[in-house]
Amino acid sequence: MSELSAVEKAIERHSYDVIPLTERHGTPKWLFFMWYGINAQIFVVATGALGVLIGLNFWGTVLAIVVGNIVGSIFMALHSAQGPKLGLPQMIQSRAQFGFYGSLWPLFIVWAMYVIFAATNIVMAGQAFQAVYHGSVNSWAAILTIPMILIAIFGYDWIHYGFRYATWLYSIVFIVLTVMLLVHGLPAHDLAHGKFTWGNFFLALSIYATWQISYAPYVSDYSRYLSPNLATHTFWATFWGTNIGSIWLMILGAALAALNPAAQTLSAIQGLGGHSWGTIIALLLGIGQLIPGAVNIYGGAIVTLSAGSNIRPFESTRILRSVVALVIGILSALMAIAGSGHFMTNVENFLLFLMYFLIPWTAINLTDFYWIHHGNYKISDLFTSKGVYGRWGWPALIVYTVTFLVEVPFMNTTVYQGPISKALGGADISWIVGLIVAVPLYYWADRKWGKKDAISSVLTDREPQIVE
């Protein structure tokens, strides 16, 4: 076999397979930069504006931002701590609860999430470059997809390196924006735009909590190379990184929306910065979409390969992961071009849609990991339909379905509003109800019908990565 070139060596080899202990590296500090950095972007600012845009006043939006992010990030950070323990990407772990084939349903939901979020990153990068250099958003979207795909192909280490450097640059950018906003001032009549209602507050709270919970399928992907004894540090680095970044920039977005509710977020930032600074900031914000976009393409590739391994076992290779990342990037770009015209409406609807499907999954996965199996699994059996986890995890699948059905009357979207949400003045508390139902129901169902021998207390380098 010929020796690998320097470029080939720089490309990550692993995808959905186990990371051996001999290849574990990095520190939890990487995760602080990772989850702070991924939130230091214009998409987060735009999401922060949603509370004001749905009619909630500024201070009510701020409260929803703080509470929603803190609550949602607890679930997200608990998922992050699974990575060092198991050495696996996030979604492959779902086979322990849903079964080898039953896990394809949450895999599909998360695959769609990755593609749509990557498309969102592409749209926002294209809009920023159009604002500076003119031309069409679609042309810029196509061009800017290329570096996103390249970063995703090089993979794990390159994404972490990128965020470690980008964090400092974009902290400066958003500090400048915050100072400009404070110098500009926030008149009382602007802060009073909209009004506080419990319905709008809980709808906004749901959106912001979902922002953090939507990271749950990502987080183990970026902690799986860490040493198993760093799980607790992993939790706190993830928790603080994501909260500091998201709460700050979402409040900034809410303030910009309060100043000018009719303006797009990027236009509001340009107006705040003036012609010269506004142009520079818009360009930097466009560039700042590249690594988050790469994260979504990278995750989409891992999930695609995970689903593919359900059909036929295969070895993870650099070439295979690179080709799949290329396909995911192209698909995301096409979706970006098709959906760029109704961006913020699409984002609000998708965040809520995502919440309804992710809440049952996160409740089941965390309950199984922390309360039932205490992080101990037969790793090799996750890679075969003949293992102890079986083809179909009926307790998880039934609890997932029941939880989703229970959520329906509490939902509130532009497409559908449940009767209980209407009675509550538009409040969407479906995620709270879903958690309350799913956690004890799954615990009971697994204790009654789950597989009692599906536990192994040790992960070693001798654990096979693929089982034929």
Steps between C-alpha positions, in 0.01 A plus 500: 500500500637844405569750773236769552578855387500791748158612373352151536636470854335833588158362402315330784467124457218423743130563455233289672744249650653480849798722580766270657653611829840529329362776274331706771635856522403857580368673810153615614619857439461424129129452563466839667642663186294269280163579653573864571633542147211329325267748668714803408324542167223699338257205498490517880442876489213444257354231727512738795283743304218246466352577845448865404377405153223277639373794710674460837657812650877536539528415871267203468717379212815539711345288777396234249851500350673452835265234637458315170873476431594391852233229514564375147877496545476265798368228268752589232796488742384165641516362147846651455628308804400174328771543235811434712333207674397312186734638234210509255317764296172605657239333285657154473435473875126500430525136393528410869149636561320475164664188363720451196226581248272699728773765534454593133205724593694740729791477253272626223371791712854605588620457141229744387605739778863500386411569138255779585734667749786478248269662245428776752872565549544514124211746457630733770854492360362577155291790630803649677720481192223639282466798736871576453577395143150499347416228248239236577458319831478170316834549324676585824328208671642260243852645527507504881385139525840392365711597807231354729531166324881509516504565875246219551717261298809567712276441799520496878836662576465768235156598628637529854803700380273733307280577797797557732620783275160626383378539858742786567433679171123485527502592867665826393244547221203455732656708777529783246136448398387498864691822572351662189154399617557645847641821353204522264271447796180304543214749547228393741234507228704252293541265793125521554430369148259209528357388832552228756250215479551155644407347166775684310744452788464121499512492120828695510627286787435190290694645207804585714498172691477317168803690373709326765320165485552495123874474574442174689551283188830684431685506826650151540639533147737765637582340836546137392877535462544610864621267775217314681599654836416851374121460484422739788735768365341448159156582642607831654715616208207438266243658733689824559626536145160468339320721754745788498502513121128452436351714780720799419436497126131417526448801728690707244263372231196580713629855554557551127148372428358736764673793330371408156254208492451527123869470410686176431769425758787560258348831385458610861866420572614691194286798599644494851859487375466763229636464148865416574472294820170350391659368180799349680280339764261359238794340317639349821157367593475332161841336546388400851239268347763277342599287800143460639395399149785247492381362836158425351645342187739291714215382723282427199774279356542304826125442529479393136779246551339383824174434316689331217661260744150381594468363148847352459804507734800679350828650610514875552759654264621849421379481140153375593442768764632769262265398218200492732592845640516633144151365425356644822656840423354509148156397625511770770598764243209403276263526796647840592441630150142369500403637844685830535193714436312426826793451730386606849152348468661174396743514794226558760284219364789258471628565854156419638457198271840374611409538866196275470709215358821547700345523847385134512839388366711703745282392796530132407872514421599684820274290722652183356859624529495660845223323695475152352838396360716763675707545184590131469422336164619208292657719235560222246130405510405847374643401162294188436130420482577169676631663817326543835329822385314316226343624180222706656498664843126484554491671843680803357301505176166478683595764758626727222168470314289551813703805603466659157122445502477652849689807372255565214227689694767732645665592168494848349635564149387705202377173346319348799399608850375247750186557707686522832745754354201708388349478848833616645507811283747362245749355748698203371598279793510179300869444577437525875209257479706269279782481753261440789337213312800338327749472788293296752312312227818378332661413833198288589471343153868405485496353850197292406584396141861609437794267442658421838835380360577809289770635733877493486709695748822530300598655165842389385711523188418136440138595444440432126405805297291318242322171549424308184 
